[in-house]
Amino acid sequence: MAPPTSHVGCLQLAESTRPVREKGTESDRRRREMPPQSPQPPVRENILKFLKSFLGIIRILQIVFGAGLWVTIAANKYEGSSHFVLFVAVLFWLLTLDLFFLTLLDKQDLVPFLGGERWLPTNLAHDVAAAVLYLPAIGIMIYKTGRNSFCTLEQYKHSCPYKVYLTAAVFACLCCLVYLLSVIYGAYRKCRGERTVF
């Protein structure tokens, strides 16, 4: 038996006055309610910006000169205090590579305790430590160069490490110089109250 028409009309009226439910899941609804976020700068744009900055160029020079120093020493027979120079060169070459790529990819916030707002002081402390430790490395290389200057004579027939030590001394001086430049740059930014490294 069919329901009376008045009853059907009431059901239709009730359906039409019921609030319309939004389609989608709860997360979709929240996403629609959230204010639009500012778009993140593209990764490529950040990479180019860092590579063109003063710090980016200095970091590349630190990596190149540091590699030149430790390759020069490691490729030849070394002994005694040259171990310290090799240690300093390799240690700061690896640390500088880490700082370079973390800043290049804008991932410094992922570094616990040292990242985020502490990234500028972290870079500054690294550069100060490198400059300080490169000073005795320069002294060692200059001393070894002077001690082996006698073997530059044409009559000397044995292998002569003079040129190796001289090359290493030049690379050590260049490394110390670029780390001092980044110390000055980092200190200047910190004094101005800036929070980013470039």
Buried (B, 14 or more C-beta within 10 A) or exposed (E): EEEEEEEEEEEEEEEEEEEEEEEEEEEEEEEEEEEEEEEEEEEEEBBEBBBEBEBBBBBBBBBBBBBBBBBBBEEBEBEEBBEEBBEBBBBBBEBBBEBBEBBBEBEBEEBEEBBEEBBBBBBBBBBBBBBBBBEBBBBBBBEBBEEBEEBEEEEEEEEBBBBBBBBBBBBBBBBBBBBBBBBEBBBEBBEEEEEEBB
